[in-house]
Amino acid sequence: MATQAPICKVCNEGSLKAKKKYRLSGPAIVIGYILLIPSLLGMLFGLLMLFCTGSATSETSKTTQQEIKKQLAASNIPKQIVEKVINHETLNRDEKESLTQKQRTALADANLSYSAATIGTGAGAALAGGFSIFMIVASFVGGLIGWLLTMKKKVLQCLNCGAVVNAS
């Protein structure tokens, strides 16, 4: 058995048909789409920036280690001591005494350079990563607002007079 469509109570002639309509007016819908579409791109760009920040930080760290190794090798410092410096390990007394004054100065300079580069890289990563996360969150919030502005609702609309009644 087919169920009969409800009759419109406004005109008492037409039947009501289920439809979906925007909840808000035209300008609000346009603003919603203006917020929604760029927010998706903003979130993708923010994620890309976040991954690039991590990759750049890792690459900078490797480059710094290579430069420090070159500086220490140029000062004729033994490889085992160079590896300890790169791994942030403390040198024992015998290792320190086996070095000449020039080598100790080069070692101190390398330690300072390595620490400064590590701090600079970390600060740069924190700033870039923080900006990326801010961009992702801001884009997400903009997308939510856009989605809310463009939502539709179920209604019953009269085929005769066009009257609209909520379907819920």
N, C-alpha and C positions, 0 to 999 in steps of 0.2 A: 504494500500500500504506500502510495506517495503522500508525503505530508504536505499540506497546503501552506503557502507562504502567509505570514500574518498580514492583516489588513491595516493600512495606515489610519491612525486615529485623528490625523489632522484633516485629511480630505475625505475620509471614509470610502474611498474608491480604489486607490492604488494599493499594490502589494509591496511589502518591504523586502529588499534584497540585501544580503550581507556584503559589505565593502570595507576597505581599509582607507582611512583618511589621516592626513597629518594632524597632530594634536594642536599645533600652533599655526599662526598666520604666515603668509608668504615671506615677509622680511626676516622673521625668526628662522625659518627653514633655510633661507639663503645664507644667513649668518652661521647656521649649524654646519652647512656643507663647507663654508669657507674655513671653519675651524677643523672640521673632521678630516678633510683630505690632506692639508699640510701637516697635520699632527702625525699621520701615519708615516709620512716622509721624514719628519723630525725624529721620530723614534728610531727608524732605520738608520738615519745619519748618526744619531747619538750612539747607537750600538756599534756602528762601524768605527766611530772615533774612539770608543772605549777599547775595542780590540787593537786598533792601531797604536793607542797609547801604551798598552801592555807590550806590544811587539817592539816599539821604539825604545822603551825602557830597557828591555832585555838586550837589544842590539847595542845600545849605548853602554850598558854595563860590560858587555863582551869587548867592545872597542877600548874602553878605559883599561880593562885588565891587560889587553895586548900592548897598549902604549906603556903602561907601568912595567911590564915584563921587558920591553925593549929598552927603557931607560935603565933598568937595573942591570940588564945584560951588558949594556954599553959601559957600565961602571965595573965590570968584571966581578959581579956578586954571584956566588955559587947558586946553582939552580934550586937546591933544596931550601935555601933562604928565600929566594924569590917566590917559591910556591907557598911558603909559610906566610909571607907578606900578602900574597893574593888571597889566601884563605883566612886572613885576619888572625893568624896564630901568633902567640908571643914567642919571641926568640929567647933561647936560654943564654946564660952568661958566656958559655964557651963560644957560641956562634957569634955573639956580639964582639967578643975579644979577638976573634979570628979576622975581623974586618979592619981595614985601614981607616984612618980618619976621613979620607975622601969618600970611601965606600959608606961609612956611617952617615955622612952628610947626605949622600945620594939616597940612602935608605930612608932617612928622615924626610927628605923632600918628596920621595915617592909615596910615603905613608900619608903625608899631608895632601898631596895631589889626589890620591886615591880616595881619601876621606871626603875631600871637597867635591870631587866628581860624584861620589855616591850620594852625598847630601843634595847636590844640585839635581841629579837625576831623580831622586826621590821626591823632591819638592815639585819639580816639573810634572812628574807623573801624578802627584796628588792634585795639582791644579787642573791639569788636562782631564784626569779621571773624574774629578769633582764636577767640572763643567759638563762633561759628557753625561754624567748621571743626572745633573740638573736639567739638561736638555731633554733627556728621556722622560723624566717625571713631568716636566712642564708640557711636553707634547702629549703625554698620556692624559693629563688633566684636561687639556684642550680638546682632545679626542672624545673624552667622556662628555664634556659639555656639548660638543657638536652632535654626538650621538643622541643625547637627551633632547636637543632642539629638533632633530629630524625624525624622532620616533613617530610611529603611526599607531592608530587605535582602530579596533573593530567597531563598526557602526551598522545600523540598518537604515537604508535609504529608500524612500518611497519612489517607485518608478513613475508615478503620476505627477506629484507635486514637488518632489525633491526634498521633502522634510527628512531630517536626520535624527535618529534615536540611538543612544548608546546601546551596544549589543551586550554589554556585560550585565 
